[in-house]
Amino acid sequence: RNSGQQHQQSPHQHPPTCLFCTANPAAHHKTLCKQCLSSIPPHGVKFAEIPPNDARFLNIQHQFEQSKPTPASQLRKCFAVFNPQFHRKFQEYQDWIAQSSKVNERRLFHGTSMECDLYHTSQYCGSPTCCVCNITRTGFDMQFA
């Protein structure tokens, strides 16, 4: 569902910390430090849970609350997903959006199921019915969910 909300950060806010190490300032699109980004296996995927008290989570929660499809919908957890295979393409796309005056980045909210422990192992399970593995392995193309 398209929230119609733009992702923005106030220029007066301090840069957020890295979601992986939580020690270094986040450099890459306000999510990871350069050291943690370089540590992701080239053919794997990494998840970082965004803590509920983090400004990034609160921003996403606010957008979700404004766009949720039913009153019963709730945001249980929020994860940043990193797949180095698709990282450069996504980064180039985000940079293009940031420079374009005619395009706004919008968040879409989607709930799905997970059959494996990808969050902890960073290894795809290979199951054809594990939606999270299929989505992240195929470049977030929802037709493979």
Secondary structure as UniProt FT lines:
FT   STRAND          2..6
FT   TURN            11..12
FT   TURN            19..21
FT   TURN            29..31
FT   HELIX           34..38
FT   TURN            42..43
FT   STRAND          46..49
FT   TURN            52..53
FT   HELIX           55..67
FT   TURN            71..72
FT   STRAND          79..82
FT   HELIX           84..99
FT   STRAND          106..108
FT   HELIX           118..121
FT   TURN            128..129
FT   HELIX           131..137
FT   TURN            138..139
FT   HELIX           142..144
//
